[in-house]
Amino acid sequence: MYRYDELDRTLVGERVEQFRDQVARRLTGELSEDEFRPLRLMNGLYLQLHAYMLRVAIPYGTLSARQMRMLAHVARRYDKGYGHFTTRQNIQFNWPRLEDVPDILAELASVDMHAIQTSGNSIRNVTADPYAGVAADEIEDPRITAEIIRQWSTLHPEFSFLPRKFKIAVTGAPHDRAAVRVHDIGLRMRRNGEGEVGFEVIVGGGQGRTPIIGPTICEFLPKRHLLSYIEAILRVYNQLGRRDNLFKARIKILVQSVGAALFAEMVEEEWQHLRDGACELPVEEVARIEAHFASPPYEALDPHPPAFAARRLGDREFGRWCRTNLAAHKRPGYAIVNISLKPVGGVPGDATAEQMEAIADLAERFGFGEIRVTHAQNLVLPDVRLGDVYAVWQGLGDAGLATANIGLVTDIIACPGLDYCNLANARSIPVAQRISQRFAEIERQYEIGELKIKISGCINACGHHHVGHIGILGVDKKGEEFYQITLGGSGDENAALGDIVGPAFSYDAVVDAVETIIATYLAVRREGEPFLATYRRVGLAPFKERLYGAH
């Protein structure tokens, strides 16, 4: 993984001291809250419903064990003993005291972490496939691209005050685990007819108030043109993006208003001034960054170790966990281990300081000291020998982290909602907890199969409800919490927005509505057919009839 150089450390250190002075001036009253607000947002500090919230960047979701231990330390010393992993592959601390934030940032800087550009109208944390570098289906490691973009975009003087926040995602595999079609810019690696690797460039996707599946504006961009082409996109957006209306300021509104074809033409015209110039990627710099992502010292292993197979067959609980939580690794004899942060009745995405430390220990003992954060608010150990998987499972069990539900009905994405967020209309966390309790029985989860439930407490869609197989949106009706349900969404390579079922359900009725939807699916599916395939075959009608037929 990437290691900060002297320039990175100097930049982050200077930012910490600058912010320390700004916080001191706010505490003495020299700065008003209105004056302080843009300064704190530039350092990832929000003022939420009950307290400040600090969002810490985890670039492309990659952490070292040392960094994870620092996050545990911050949770224990400065917060309430836990952190919340987000759909942007970041972590949030929900209860820091303002006077402690400079010290938190200084401690994070000691392990090459920061909160720069995790908020504000800038280029946010660049996200990527959480299986990057180890996925069996990968064309190339997208973390190299993500790191190049991170270095280029950090405090970029031209793009630090965009019309609105800006999000970029990169995937290196045909199966999209980074949801690139619902980002401001999505980059999907592909090969052309000559076998050269480049990018399909997708622009203007997003969720929120106006959900849009992003259109492709360039079918194949050679890698050497990456930064010059992205810069052309951002220049067009910076010039033409709306600044007079917060709700129409995102690039998706610009692309939608002028049309994808015309937008592509404007980018192409701007690009002619940039290509083959200073923004073109120097070969030696790319090689320097690539070296940080060289494969670790893998061993030549038996791809089918007998002890692993025996354990899997002989221990029912272990076998269940392997069924859901292991993914195929590119190297024989290794596995990708998914760690669920969704225990039945728990808060999706939360991990205690003790759990973070346990994960760091397992990453060092049974891997190469690396951890990943997923878009589904879970964690990953990317390099585990198959012969060590049983010991890892036992260690996770000791830490309360061995829930066997990745991709199932209880593996729910949920934003913090009205429990924390001052933008929310309704609670998300209790709804997720009640659904997971309703479907807690593991055999029932297996019977249902793959099902992605995503919950947002407001239209900003931090819970990605638009692309959930079942999406749940909290809305306010005369001071009461109601929940609008959508069906058929997907964030993968076949991205789709969910269809609104009908009138919203009350807080008390929404879990029953989800159960009705699942019962309808089980009644109409064909043998072995997953929920999304069934919905795309039968459409909305049978679900709507079961939900509202009596009215």
C-alpha positions as CSV (number, residue, x, y, z in Angstrom):
1,M,0.0,0.0,0.0
2,Y,1.1,3.6,-0.5
3,R,3.4,5.2,2.0
4,Y,3.4,9.0,2.5
5,D,6.6,10.8,1.5
6,E,8.1,14.0,3.0
7,L,5.8,16.2,0.9
8,D,2.6,14.4,2.1
9,R,3.7,14.5,5.8
10,T,4.7,18.2,5.6
11,L,1.3,19.1,4.0
12,V,-0.7,17.2,6.6
13,G,1.4,18.5,9.5
14,E,1.0,22.1,8.4
15,R,-2.7,21.6,8.0
16,V,-3.0,20.3,11.6
17,E,-1.3,23.3,13.1
18,Q,-3.3,25.7,11.0
19,F,-6.5,24.1,12.2
20,R,-5.3,24.1,15.8
21,D,-5.0,27.9,15.6
22,Q,-8.5,28.1,14.0
23,V,-10.0,26.0,16.7
24,A,-8.4,28.1,19.4
25,R,-9.8,31.3,17.9
26,R,-13.2,29.7,17.7
27,L,-13.1,28.7,21.4
28,T,-12.1,32.2,22.5
29,G,-14.9,33.7,20.4
30,E,-12.6,35.4,18.0
31,L,-14.2,33.4,15.2
32,S,-18.0,33.1,15.0
33,E,-19.6,29.8,14.0
34,D,-20.4,31.3,10.5
35,E,-16.7,32.2,10.1
36,F,-15.5,28.9,11.5
37,R,-17.9,26.7,9.5
38,P,-15.9,26.7,6.1
39,L,-12.7,26.2,8.0
40,R,-13.9,23.1,10.0
41,L,-15.5,21.6,6.9
42,M,-12.2,21.8,5.0
43,N,-10.9,19.6,7.8
44,G,-13.7,17.1,7.9
45,L,-15.5,18.4,10.9
46,Y,-19.3,18.6,10.9
47,L,-21.7,19.9,13.4
48,Q,-24.3,17.2,13.7
49,L,-27.6,16.9,15.7
50,H,-26.0,16.4,19.1
51,A,-22.3,17.0,18.7
52,Y,-19.4,17.4,16.3
53,M,-18.6,14.6,13.9
54,L,-15.1,14.0,12.4
55,R,-14.9,12.2,9.1
56,V,-11.4,10.7,8.5
57,A,-10.3,9.7,5.0
58,I,-9.4,6.2,4.2
59,P,-8.2,6.6,0.6
60,Y,-9.7,3.9,-1.6
61,G,-10.6,2.0,1.5
62,T,-7.1,0.7,2.3
63,L,-5.7,0.7,5.9
64,S,-2.6,-0.7,7.6
65,A,-2.9,-2.6,10.9
66,R,-1.0,0.3,12.5
67,Q,-3.6,2.8,11.2
68,M,-6.4,0.6,12.4
69,R,-4.9,0.6,15.9
70,M,-4.7,4.4,15.8
71,L,-8.4,4.6,14.9
72,A,-9.1,2.3,17.9
73,H,-7.0,4.7,20.1
74,V,-9.0,7.7,18.8
75,A,-12.3,5.9,19.5
76,R,-11.2,5.0,23.0
77,R,-9.6,8.3,24.1
78,Y,-11.6,10.9,22.3
79,D,-14.9,9.4,21.5
80,K,-17.3,6.9,23.0
81,G,-15.3,3.8,22.3
82,Y,-16.4,3.1,18.7
83,G,-16.2,4.4,15.1
84,H,-18.6,4.2,12.2
85,F,-17.4,3.0,8.8
86,T,-19.2,4.6,5.9
87,T,-20.3,3.9,2.3
88,R,-17.5,6.2,1.2
89,Q,-14.9,3.9,2.7
90,N,-14.2,6.4,5.4
91,I,-14.7,6.3,9.2
92,Q,-16.6,8.8,11.3
93,F,-16.3,9.6,15.0
94,N,-19.6,10.9,16.2
95,W,-18.7,12.5,19.6
96,P,-15.4,14.3,19.6
97,R,-15.1,17.5,21.6
98,L,-14.1,20.6,19.5
99,E,-11.1,21.3,21.7
100,D,-9.7,17.8,21.1
101,V,-10.0,17.7,17.3
102,P,-6.5,19.2,16.7
103,D,-5.0,16.6,18.9
104,I,-7.0,13.9,17.1
105,L,-5.7,15.1,13.7
106,A,-2.1,15.3,15.0
107,E,-2.3,11.7,16.2
108,L,-3.8,10.6,12.9
109,A,-1.0,12.4,11.1
110,S,1.5,10.3,13.0
111,V,0.2,7.3,11.0
112,D,-0.3,9.1,7.7
113,M,-4.0,9.8,8.1
114,H,-6.0,13.0,7.8
115,A,-9.5,14.4,7.3
116,I,-8.6,16.8,4.4
117,Q,-11.3,17.0,1.7
118,T,-13.7,14.6,3.5
119,S,-16.2,17.5,3.3
120,G,-16.8,20.8,1.5
121,N,-17.2,21.4,-2.2
122,S,-14.0,19.7,-3.3
123,I,-12.9,16.3,-4.7
124,R,-13.8,13.9,-1.9
125,N,-12.1,10.7,-0.9
126,V,-11.5,8.6,-4.0
127,T,-13.1,5.2,-3.7
128,A,-12.3,1.8,-5.3
129,D,-13.1,-1.8,-5.4
130,P,-12.5,-3.2,-1.8
131,Y,-11.0,-6.3,-3.4
132,A,-8.5,-4.2,-5.4
133,G,-5.2,-6.0,-6.1
134,V,-6.5,-9.4,-5.0
135,A,-9.7,-10.0,-6.9
136,A,-9.7,-13.1,-9.2
137,D,-11.6,-11.2,-11.9
138,E,-9.4,-8.1,-11.9
139,I,-7.8,-6.5,-15.1
140,E,-5.5,-4.3,-13.1
141,D,-5.2,-2.9,-9.6
142,P,-7.4,0.2,-9.4
143,R,-5.7,1.5,-6.3
144,I,-2.8,2.8,-8.4
145,T,-5.2,5.0,-10.4
146,A,-7.0,6.1,-7.2
147,E,-3.7,7.1,-5.6
148,I,-2.7,9.1,-8.6
149,I,-6.0,10.9,-8.5
150,R,-5.6,11.5,-4.7
151,Q,-2.2,13.1,-5.1
152,W,-3.4,15.2,-8.0
153,S,-6.6,16.4,-6.4
154,T,-5.4,17.1,-2.8
155,L,-5.7,20.9,-2.3
156,H,-5.8,21.4,-6.1
157,P,-6.1,25.2,-6.3
158,E,-8.5,25.2,-9.2
159,F,-10.8,22.6,-7.8
160,S,-10.9,23.4,-4.1
161,F,-14.2,25.4,-4.3
162,L,-16.3,23.6,-6.9
163,P,-20.0,24.3,-7.3
164,R,-20.7,21.2,-5.1
165,K,-18.9,18.2,-3.7
166,F,-17.4,15.8,-6.2
167,K,-17.0,12.0,-5.9
168,I,-14.8,9.7,-8.0
169,A,-14.8,5.9,-8.0
170,V,-12.5,3.4,-9.8
171,T,-13.0,-0.3,-10.5
172,G,-10.5,-2.6,-12.2
173,A,-12.8,-5.6,-12.7
174,P,-15.8,-6.5,-15.0
175,H,-17.9,-7.0,-11.9
176,D,-18.4,-3.5,-10.5
177,R,-17.9,-3.5,-6.7
178,A,-17.3,0.3,-6.6
179,A,-20.7,1.5,-7.9
180,V,-19.0,3.7,-10.6
181,R,-22.3,4.6,-12.4
182,V,-23.6,6.5,-9.4
183,H,-20.6,8.8,-9.0
184,D,-19.7,12.2,-10.5
185,I,-16.9,10.4,-12.3
186,G,-16.7,6.7,-12.6
187,L,-13.7,5.0,-14.1
188,R,-14.0,1.4,-15.3
189,M,-10.9,-0.4,-16.5
190,R,-11.2,-2.3,-19.8
191,R,-9.0,-3.5,-22.6
192,N,-9.3,-2.3,-26.2
193,G,-8.9,-4.5,-29.3
194,E,-5.1,-4.3,-29.1
195,G,-5.1,-5.5,-25.5
196,E,-4.2,-2.1,-24.1
197,V,-5.7,-1.2,-20.7
198,G,-7.6,2.0,-20.4
199,F,-10.8,3.5,-18.9
200,E,-14.4,3.7,-19.7
201,V,-15.3,7.2,-18.4
202,I,-18.7,7.7,-16.9
203,V,-19.8,11.2,-15.8
204,G,-22.8,12.6,-14.1
205,G,-24.1,9.7,-12.0
206,G,-25.4,10.2,-8.5
207,Q,-28.1,9.6,-6.0
208,G,-29.7,12.1,-3.6
209,R,-32.6,14.3,-4.6
210,T,-32.1,13.6,-8.3
211,P,-30.9,10.0,-8.8
212,I,-29.2,9.4,-12.1
213,I,-27.3,6.5,-13.6
214,G,-24.2,8.1,-15.2
215,P,-23.8,8.0,-19.0
216,T,-20.5,7.0,-20.6
217,I,-18.8,9.9,-22.3
218,C,-15.6,8.1,-23.4
219,E,-15.6,4.4,-24.3
220,F,-11.8,4.0,-24.0
221,L,-9.3,6.5,-22.5
222,P,-5.7,5.4,-22.6
223,K,-4.2,5.4,-19.1
224,R,-1.6,8.1,-19.9
225,H,-4.4,10.6,-20.5
226,L,-6.1,10.0,-17.2
227,L,-5.4,13.3,-15.4
228,S,-5.7,15.6,-18.4
229,Y,-9.1,14.1,-19.3
230,I,-10.4,14.4,-15.7
231,E,-9.1,17.9,-15.5
232,A,-11.0,18.8,-18.7
233,I,-14.2,17.4,-17.1
234,L,-13.7,19.4,-13.9
235,R,-12.9,22.6,-15.8
236,V,-16.2,22.3,-17.8
237,Y,-18.1,21.7,-14.6
238,N,-16.3,24.5,-12.7
239,Q,-17.2,26.9,-15.5
240,L,-20.8,25.9,-16.1
241,G,-22.0,24.2,-12.9
242,R,-24.8,26.0,-11.1
243,R,-23.7,28.0,-8.1
244,D,-27.0,29.8,-7.5
245,N,-29.0,26.7,-6.5
246,L,-27.7,24.1,-4.0
247,F,-30.0,21.5,-5.3
248,K,-28.9,21.9,-9.0
249,A,-25.2,22.3,-8.4
250,R,-24.0,18.7,-8.9
251,I,-22.4,17.8,-12.2
252,K,-25.2,15.3,-12.9
253,I,-27.6,18.2,-13.3
254,L,-25.2,19.9,-15.8
255,V,-24.8,16.7,-17.8
256,Q,-28.6,16.1,-17.8
257,S,-29.4,19.6,-18.8
258,V,-27.1,19.8,-21.8
259,G,-27.2,16.1,-22.7
260,A,-24.4,13.6,-22.5
261,A,-23.3,14.0,-26.1
262,L,-22.9,17.8,-25.9
263,F,-21.2,17.5,-22.6
264,A,-18.7,15.0,-24.1
265,E,-18.1,17.5,-26.9
266,M,-17.4,20.3,-24.4
267,V,-15.0,18.0,-22.5
268,E,-13.2,17.0,-25.7
269,E,-12.8,20.7,-26.7
270,E,-11.3,21.6,-23.3
271,W,-9.2,18.5,-23.4
272,Q,-7.4,19.6,-26.6
273,H,-5.7,22.3,-24.6
274,L,-4.5,19.8,-21.9
275,R,-3.6,16.6,-23.6
276,D,0.0,15.8,-24.2
277,G,0.8,18.7,-21.8
278,A,1.7,19.1,-18.1
279,C,-1.2,16.9,-17.0
280,E,0.0,13.9,-18.9
281,L,1.2,11.2,-16.5
282,P,5.0,10.9,-16.4
283,V,6.1,7.3,-16.8
284,E,8.6,7.4,-14.0
285,E,6.0,8.8,-11.5
286,V,3.5,6.1,-12.4
287,A,6.3,3.5,-11.9
288,R,7.1,5.0,-8.5
289,I,3.4,4.8,-7.4
290,E,3.0,1.3,-8.8
291,A,5.9,0.1,-6.8
292,H,4.0,0.8,-3.6
293,F,1.3,-1.7,-4.8
294,A,3.6,-4.5,-5.7
295,S,2.2,-7.9,-4.7
296,P,3.2,-9.1,-1.3
297,P,5.5,-12.2,-0.9
298,Y,2.8,-14.8,-1.7
299,E,3.7,-18.4,-1.1
300,A,3.2,-21.3,-3.5
301,L,0.3,-23.0,-1.7
302,D,-2.0,-26.0,-2.1
303,P,-5.1,-24.5,-3.7
304,H,-7.2,-27.2,-1.9
305,P,-5.7,-27.7,1.6
306,P,-7.2,-30.8,3.1
307,A,-7.4,-29.3,6.6
308,F,-9.5,-26.4,5.4
309,A,-11.9,-28.7,3.5
310,A,-12.2,-30.9,6.6
311,R,-12.9,-28.0,8.9
312,R,-15.5,-26.6,6.5
313,L,-17.3,-29.9,6.3
314,G,-16.9,-30.8,10.0
315,D,-17.9,-27.5,11.6
316,R,-21.4,-26.4,10.6
317,E,-21.0,-22.8,11.8
318,F,-17.6,-22.4,10.1
319,G,-19.1,-23.8,6.9
320,R,-21.9,-21.3,7.0
321,W,-19.5,-18.5,7.5
322,C,-17.3,-19.6,4.6
323,R,-20.3,-19.8,2.4
324,T,-21.1,-16.1,2.7
325,N,-17.9,-14.4,3.9
326,L,-15.1,-15.8,1.7
327,A,-14.4,-14.5,-1.8
328,A,-12.1,-15.8,-4.5
329,H,-8.5,-14.6,-4.4
330,K,-6.3,-14.2,-7.5
331,R,-3.6,-16.5,-5.9
332,P,-4.2,-20.3,-5.4
333,G,-4.3,-21.2,-1.7
334,Y,-5.5,-17.7,-0.5
335,A,-8.9,-16.3,0.3
336,I,-10.4,-12.8,0.7
337,V,-12.1,-12.7,4.1
338,N,-15.1,-10.4,4.5
339,I,-15.8,-9.2,8.1
340,S,-19.4,-8.3,8.7
341,L,-20.1,-5.3,10.8
342,K,-23.8,-6.2,10.8
343,P,-24.5,-8.4,13.9
344,V,-28.2,-9.1,14.4
345,G,-29.6,-6.1,16.2
346,G,-26.4,-4.1,15.8
347,V,-25.7,-0.7,14.3
348,P,-24.5,-1.2,10.6
349,G,-20.9,-0.1,10.1
350,D,-20.0,0.4,13.8
351,A,-16.9,-1.2,15.3
352,T,-15.6,-0.9,18.8
353,A,-12.0,0.0,19.7
354,E,-11.5,-3.5,20.9
355,Q,-12.8,-4.9,17.6
356,M,-10.6,-2.6,15.6
357,E,-7.6,-3.8,17.5
358,A,-8.6,-7.5,17.1
359,I,-8.9,-7.0,13.3
360,A,-5.4,-5.3,13.2
361,D,-4.0,-8.2,15.1
362,L,-5.5,-10.8,12.7
363,A,-4.3,-8.8,9.7
364,E,-0.7,-9.0,11.0
365,R,-0.8,-12.6,12.2
366,F,-2.6,-14.1,9.2
367,G,-2.1,-11.6,6.3
368,F,0.3,-8.8,5.3
369,G,-1.0,-6.2,7.7
370,E,-3.6,-4.7,5.4
371,I,-7.3,-4.1,5.9
372,R,-10.0,-2.8,3.5
373,V,-13.2,-0.9,4.1
374,T,-16.1,-1.8,1.8
375,H,-19.0,0.3,0.4
376,A,-21.3,-1.9,2.3
377,Q,-19.9,-0.8,5.6
378,N,-18.0,-4.0,6.2
379,L,-14.2,-4.8,6.4
380,V,-12.0,-7.1,4.5
381,L,-8.8,-9.0,5.2
382,P,-7.5,-9.3,1.6
383,D,-4.8,-12.0,1.9
384,V,-5.5,-14.9,4.1
385,R,-4.0,-18.4,3.5
386,L,-6.8,-21.0,3.2
387,G,-5.0,-23.0,5.9
388,D,-5.4,-20.0,8.3
389,V,-9.0,-19.2,7.6
390,Y,-10.3,-21.3,10.5
391,A,-8.0,-19.6,13.0
392,V,-9.1,-16.2,11.6
393,W,-12.8,-17.2,12.0
394,Q,-12.1,-18.2,15.6
395,G,-10.4,-14.9,16.3
396,L,-13.3,-13.0,14.7
397,G,-15.7,-15.0,16.8
398,D,-13.9,-14.0,20.0
399,A,-14.3,-10.3,18.9
400,G,-18.0,-10.7,18.1
401,L,-17.2,-10.3,14.4
402,A,-18.1,-13.7,12.9
403,T,-21.6,-12.9,11.6
404,A,-22.1,-15.1,8.5
405,N,-24.4,-12.7,6.4
406,I,-22.4,-11.0,3.7
407,G,-24.8,-10.2,0.9
408,L,-27.8,-11.5,2.7
409,V,-31.0,-9.8,4.1
410,T,-29.3,-8.8,7.4
411,D,-26.3,-7.3,5.7
412,I,-28.0,-3.9,5.6
413,I,-26.5,-0.5,4.6
414,A,-27.9,2.3,6.8
415,C,-26.9,5.9,7.2
416,P,-26.8,7.4,10.7
417,G,-30.2,8.9,10.2
418,L,-32.1,11.0,12.8
419,D,-30.1,9.4,15.6
420,Y,-27.1,11.6,14.6
421,C,-27.7,13.7,11.5
422,N,-29.4,17.1,11.5
423,L,-30.4,16.7,7.8
424,A,-32.3,13.5,8.4
425,N,-36.1,13.2,8.4
426,A,-36.3,9.8,10.0
427,R,-34.4,7.2,11.9
428,S,-32.4,4.6,9.8
429,I,-30.5,2.6,12.5
430,P,-33.6,1.3,14.4
431,V,-35.3,0.2,11.2
432,A,-32.1,-1.7,10.1
433,Q,-32.0,-3.3,13.6
434,R,-35.6,-4.4,13.5
435,I,-35.3,-5.9,10.0
436,S,-32.2,-7.9,11.0
437,Q,-33.9,-9.2,14.1
438,R,-37.0,-10.2,12.1
439,F,-34.8,-12.2,9.7
440,A,-32.2,-13.3,12.2
441,E,-32.6,-17.1,11.6
442,I,-29.7,-18.1,9.3
443,E,-31.5,-20.8,7.4
444,R,-34.2,-18.3,6.5
445,Q,-31.5,-15.9,5.2
446,Y,-30.1,-18.7,3.1
447,E,-33.5,-19.5,1.7
448,I,-34.0,-15.8,0.7
449,G,-30.5,-15.6,-0.9
450,E,-28.7,-12.5,-2.0
451,L,-30.7,-9.4,-1.1
452,K,-29.4,-5.9,-0.6
453,I,-31.4,-3.7,1.6
454,K,-30.3,0.0,1.8
455,I,-31.8,2.6,4.1
456,S,-31.4,6.4,4.1
457,G,-32.8,8.8,6.6
458,C,-33.3,11.6,4.1
459,I,-33.3,12.4,0.4
460,N,-29.5,12.9,0.4
461,A,-29.2,9.1,0.1
462,C,-26.1,8.5,2.2
463,G,-27.5,4.9,2.7
464,H,-27.7,4.4,-1.2
465,H,-31.3,3.4,-1.0
466,H,-31.8,4.3,-4.7
467,V,-29.6,1.3,-5.7
468,G,-30.8,-1.2,-3.1
469,H,-32.7,-4.3,-4.2
470,I,-35.0,-3.0,-1.5
471,G,-34.5,0.7,-0.9
472,I,-36.0,2.4,2.1
473,L,-36.1,6.3,2.3
474,G,-37.2,8.0,5.5
475,V,-39.6,10.9,4.9
476,D,-41.3,13.3,7.3
477,K,-45.1,13.6,7.2
478,K,-46.4,16.3,9.6
479,G,-43.8,15.4,12.2
480,E,-44.1,11.6,11.9
481,E,-41.6,9.2,10.4
482,F,-42.6,7.4,7.3
483,Y,-40.7,5.2,4.9
484,Q,-40.9,5.1,1.1
485,I,-39.9,1.8,-0.5
486,T,-38.2,1.2,-3.8
487,L,-37.6,-2.1,-5.5
488,G,-35.1,-3.3,-8.2
489,G,-32.2,-1.0,-7.7
490,S,-28.6,-2.1,-8.3
491,G,-25.2,-0.4,-8.0
492,D,-23.1,-3.0,-10.0
493,E,-22.2,-3.2,-13.7
494,N,-26.0,-3.5,-14.4
495,A,-26.8,-0.4,-12.4
496,A,-30.4,0.6,-12.0
497,L,-32.5,2.9,-9.9
498,G,-35.3,1.3,-7.8
499,D,-38.9,1.8,-8.6
500,I,-41.2,3.5,-6.0
501,V,-43.7,0.9,-4.8
502,G,-46.4,3.3,-3.7
503,P,-47.4,5.3,-0.6
504,A,-44.9,5.4,2.3
505,F,-45.2,3.2,5.4
506,S,-45.2,4.3,9.0
507,Y,-42.3,3.5,11.3
508,D,-44.4,0.7,12.9
509,A,-45.4,-0.8,9.5
510,V,-42.2,-0.7,7.5
511,V,-40.7,-3.9,8.7
512,D,-43.9,-5.8,8.0
513,A,-43.8,-4.3,4.5
514,V,-40.3,-5.6,3.9
515,E,-41.5,-9.0,5.1
516,T,-44.4,-8.9,2.7
517,I,-42.1,-8.0,-0.2
518,I,-39.8,-10.9,0.6
519,A,-42.7,-13.3,1.0
520,T,-44.0,-12.2,-2.4
521,Y,-40.6,-12.8,-3.9
522,L,-40.4,-16.3,-2.5
523,A,-43.9,-17.0,-3.9
524,V,-43.1,-15.9,-7.5
525,R,-39.4,-16.7,-8.0
526,R,-38.2,-19.6,-10.1
527,E,-35.9,-22.2,-8.6
528,G,-32.5,-20.6,-7.7
529,E,-33.6,-17.2,-9.0
530,P,-32.2,-14.3,-6.9
531,F,-34.4,-11.4,-5.8
532,L,-33.2,-8.9,-8.4
533,A,-33.6,-11.3,-11.3
534,T,-37.1,-12.1,-10.1
535,Y,-38.1,-8.5,-9.9
536,R,-36.7,-7.7,-13.3
537,R,-38.8,-10.6,-14.7
538,V,-42.1,-10.0,-13.0
539,G,-42.0,-6.2,-12.4
540,L,-43.7,-4.2,-9.7
541,A,-47.2,-5.5,-10.0
542,P,-47.2,-8.5,-7.7
543,F,-45.4,-6.7,-4.9
544,K,-47.7,-3.7,-5.1
545,E,-50.8,-5.9,-5.1
546,R,-49.6,-7.7,-1.9
547,L,-48.6,-4.5,-0.2
548,Y,-51.7,-2.4,-1.0
549,G,-54.3,-4.8,-2.4
550,A,-56.5,-4.6,0.6
551,H,-56.8,-0.8,0.4
